[in-house]
């Protein structure tokens, strides 16, 4: 059996653990290699993949260790007929746990507690709230959003989920209420204490939480973004925070990353800036590698990939 030749970055080639004999990794940064597939690890930049694709016309499959694929050259890959798969489910536990931590931080103002602790100041935080019974809106119920909804329900929260089309969803929803993006979900916002953004970035979800939606939220509401910065109108968020019409935000994704040092979201007492790290955990690399190996096995056997993306949907 001829081994499956997979191109990876130079860094991956030096650090990857031993792999099965039927799988051969080669340096995609070299023009003389002829890989059939490319494996983009989470630390590899999009520019690396673009260059590798241009260098290797032999590639018919690309697998990325990221959950989102919106940063990839999708149009070019689709035109070449390249099969694309991603890390579906790999980062779900880590991101769900991070979101729970963000909820507790916002509700109990643990960020204020830490700041006071650093100053050796015995000052109880104000404005703390109870999560049990609070209403959380989860925008996007893929693998990550569904796991977040399950965690929120376990905490005794009321959970409303928003999906692209609630009428065609065939699996049981982990939420108390399920609505579609076209079902007028904005009328629910006046009762929402926490909004979690967990949807993929597509043309339909860009600006999903915009100025109108932010204005409808109660003044104690917090925004938690573990998806993409472009889902949220950051300019409108700053305006609402300046006006005191929102409780705050815990943000792990931004429209420009790294967030510029002069950005208005920095330095606010009710905004926590996280460097797009919610998916990081001690198990992340191993989980990503395990999924890739399973998908590589399916690819060699000409079986459908369980984590294949649909170009038309963008995820």
C-alpha positions in Angstrom: 0.0 0.0 0.0 1.4 3.3 -1.1 1.5 5.8 1.8 -0.7 8.9 1.8 1.7 11.9 1.3 0.6 14.9 3.4 2.3 18.3 3.3 2.8 20.1 6.6 4.7 23.2 7.8 8.4 22.9 8.7 7.5 23.5 12.3 5.0 20.7 12.3 7.4 18.3 10.7 9.9 18.8 13.5 7.5 18.5 16.4 4.9 15.9 15.4 4.7 12.6 17.2 5.4 9.3 15.3 2.6 8.5 12.8 1.4 5.2 11.2 3.5 3.9 8.3 0.7 4.4 5.8 1.0 8.2 6.4 4.0 10.1 5.1 4.5 13.8 6.2 6.6 16.0 3.9 7.7 19.6 4.1 5.1 21.6 2.2 7.5 24.6 2.2 9.7 22.8 -0.4 8.7 22.9 -4.0 10.1 19.4 -4.8 7.6 17.6 -2.6 4.4 16.2 -4.1 1.8 16.0 -1.4 -1.8 14.8 -2.1 -3.1 16.6 1.0 -2.2 19.4 3.3 -2.6 19.4 7.1 -2.8 22.9 8.5 -2.2 22.9 12.3 -3.6 25.6 14.5 -0.4 27.5 14.7 0.0 27.7 10.9 -1.0 31.0 9.4 -3.4 31.3 6.6 -0.6 32.7 4.4 1.2 29.4 4.8 -1.7 27.5 3.4 -2.1 29.9 0.5 1.5 29.5 -0.4 1.4 25.8 0.0 -1.6 25.5 -2.3 0.1 27.6 -5.0 3.3 25.5 -4.7 1.5 22.1 -4.9 -1.1 21.6 -7.6 -1.2 17.9 -6.6 -3.2 18.7 -3.5 -6.8 17.4 -3.5 -7.6 17.5 0.3 -6.9 20.1 2.9 -7.5 19.5 6.6 -7.3 22.4 9.1 -7.1 22.1 12.9 -9.2 25.2 13.3 -13.0 25.1 13.8 -13.6 28.2 11.6 -12.6 28.2 7.9 -13.7 31.7 7.0 -10.1 32.9 6.9 -9.1 30.3 4.2 -9.1 30.9 0.4 -12.4 29.1 0.0 -13.2 30.4 -3.5 -9.8 29.3 -4.8 -10.0 25.9 -3.1 -13.5 25.3 -4.4 -12.5 26.2 -7.9 -9.8 23.6 -7.7 -12.2 21.0 -6.4 -10.3 20.5 -3.2 -12.0 18.6 -0.4 -11.9 20.7 2.9 -12.3 19.4 6.4 -11.9 21.1 9.7 -11.6 20.4 13.5 -15.2 19.8 14.1 -15.7 19.0 17.8 -12.0 19.1 18.6 -12.2 22.4 20.5 -15.7 22.0 21.8 -14.9 21.0 25.5 -12.2 23.8 25.9 -14.4 26.6 24.4 -17.5 25.5 26.4 -15.5 25.5 29.6 -14.0 28.9 28.8 -17.5 30.2 28.2 -18.7 29.0 31.6 -15.7 30.7 33.1 -16.6 33.9 31.3 -20.2 33.6 32.6 -19.0 33.2 36.2 -16.5 36.1 35.8 -19.3 38.4 34.5 -21.9 37.3 37.1 -19.6 37.3 40.1 -17.3 40.1 38.8 -14.2 38.0 39.4 -12.2 40.3 37.2 -12.8 43.1 39.8 -11.9 40.7 42.6 -8.6 39.9 41.0 -7.8 43.6 40.4 -8.6 44.4 44.0 -6.5 41.4 45.1 -3.5 42.7 43.1 -3.9 46.0 45.0 -4.3 44.2 48.4 -7.6 46.1 48.7 -10.4 44.5 50.8 -13.3 45.8 48.6 -16.2 43.5 47.8 -17.4 43.7 44.1 -20.7 45.4 43.4 -23.3 44.4 40.8 -22.9 40.6 41.2 -25.7 38.4 39.9 -27.0 34.8 40.2 -26.6 32.6 37.1 -29.3 30.1 38.1 -32.6 31.4 36.6 -30.8 34.0 34.4 -31.7 34.0 30.7 -28.8 33.3 28.2 -29.1 33.6 24.4 -26.7 31.4 22.4 -26.3 32.6 18.9 -25.3 29.5 16.9 -25.8 25.9 18.0 -23.1 23.9 16.2 -20.9 21.6 18.2 -19.6 24.4 20.4 -22.8 26.3 20.9 -24.7 23.1 21.8 -22.1 22.2 24.4 -22.4 25.7 25.8 -26.2 25.4 26.0 -25.9 22.1 27.9 -23.5 23.7 30.4 -25.8 26.7 30.9 -28.8 24.4 31.5 -26.8 22.5 34.0 -26.2 25.8 35.9 -30.0 26.3 36.1 -30.0 29.0 33.4 -32.8 29.5 30.9 -31.4 28.9 27.5 -32.6 30.3 24.2 -30.8 29.2 21.0 -30.7 30.9 17.7 -30.0 28.9 14.5 -30.2 29.5 10.8 -33.4 27.6 10.4 -35.1 26.2 13.5 -37.8 24.5 11.4 -35.4 22.1 9.6 -33.3 21.2 12.6 -33.8 17.5 13.1 -31.7 16.8 16.2 -33.1 17.5 19.7 -32.2 21.0 20.8 -30.2 21.4 24.1 -32.0 24.7 24.7 -35.3 25.6 26.4 -36.4 27.7 23.4 -35.1 27.4 19.8 -35.7 30.1 17.2 -34.4 30.8 13.7 -32.6 33.9 12.5 -35.6 34.9 10.5 -38.1 34.3 13.3 -37.9 37.7 14.9 -35.6 36.7 17.8 -34.9 40.4 18.6 -38.1 40.6 20.6 -36.5 38.2 23.2 -33.6 40.5 23.9 -35.2 42.6 26.6 -35.2 39.5 28.9 -31.6 38.4 28.1 -28.9 38.7 30.7 -26.1 37.1 28.7 -25.5 36.8 24.9 -23.0 34.1 23.7 -21.8 34.4 20.1 -20.8 30.9 18.9 -21.9 30.9 15.2 -19.6 30.5 12.2 -18.8 33.6 10.2 -20.7 33.6 7.0 -22.3 36.2 4.8 -25.5 35.6 6.8 -24.0 35.9 10.2 -21.7 38.9 9.7 -23.0 41.7 12.0 -25.5 39.3 13.6 -25.3 41.2 16.9 -25.6 44.7 15.6 -26.6 48.1 16.9 -30.3 47.4 16.9 -29.9 44.2 18.9 -27.5 45.7 21.4 -29.9 48.6 22.0 -32.7 46.1 22.9 -30.7 44.4 25.7 -31.2 45.4 29.3 -28.5 47.5 31.0 -27.1 44.6 33.0 -26.5 42.3 30.0 -23.1 41.0 29.1 -21.8 39.9 25.7 -19.5 36.9 25.4 -17.9 36.2 22.0 -16.1 32.9 21.4 -16.7 32.9 17.6 -15.5 35.7 15.3 -15.2 39.4 15.9 -17.2 40.2 12.7 -20.3 38.7 14.2 -20.4 41.6 16.6 -20.7 45.3 15.8 -17.7 46.4 17.9 -18.3 50.1 17.2 -21.9 49.9 18.4 -20.7 47.9 21.4 -18.3 50.7 22.4 -21.2 53.2 22.1 -23.5 51.1 24.3 -20.7 50.7 26.9 -19.9 54.4 26.9 -23.6 55.2 27.4 -23.8 52.7 30.3 -26.5 50.7 28.5 -24.7 47.4 28.9 -23.1 45.5 31.8 -20.0 44.5 30.0 -18.3 42.1 27.6 -15.9 39.1 27.7 -14.4 38.9 24.2 -12.1 36.2 22.8 -12.5 37.3 19.1 -12.1 40.6 17.3 -12.5 41.9 13.8 -8.8 42.8 13.8 -6.4 40.5 15.6 -4.2 41.1 17.5 -6.4 43.9 18.8 -4.6 47.2 18.2 -3.2 48.7 21.4 -5.1 51.9 20.7 -8.5 50.2 20.3 -11.3 51.6 22.5 -12.1 48.1 23.9 -8.8 48.1 25.8 -8.6 49.4 29.4 -12.3 49.3 30.3 -13.3 48.1 33.8 -16.2 46.0 32.4 -14.5 44.6 29.3 -12.2 41.6 29.4 -10.0 41.1 26.3 -8.8 37.6 25.6 -6.2 36.9 22.9 -8.4 34.4 20.9 -7.3 31.6 23.2 -10.6 30.0 24.4 -9.7 26.8 22.4 -6.4 26.3 24.1 -6.1 23.4 26.5 -3.5 20.7 27.4 -5.5 18.2 25.3 -6.1 20.3 22.2 -3.1 19.2 20.1 -3.7 15.5 20.8 -7.4 15.7 20.0 -6.7 17.6 16.8 -4.1 15.0 15.7 -6.5 12.1 16.5 -9.2 13.6 14.3 -6.8 14.2 11.5 -5.6 10.5 11.6 -9.2 9.2 11.5 -10.0 11.5 8.6 -6.8 10.5 6.8 -7.8 6.9 7.1 -11.2 7.6 5.7 -9.6 9.6 2.8 -7.3 6.7 1.9 -10.3 4.3 1.9 -12.4 6.8 -0.2 -14.9 7.1 2.6 -16.8 10.3 3.4 -15.1 12.6 5.9 -17.1 13.3 9.0 -15.7 16.8 9.3 -16.0 17.8 5.7 -17.0 21.5 5.1 -19.6 22.6 2.6 -18.3 25.6 0.6 -21.7 27.0 0.0 -22.5 27.2 3.7 -19.0 28.3 4.8 -18.6 25.7 7.5 
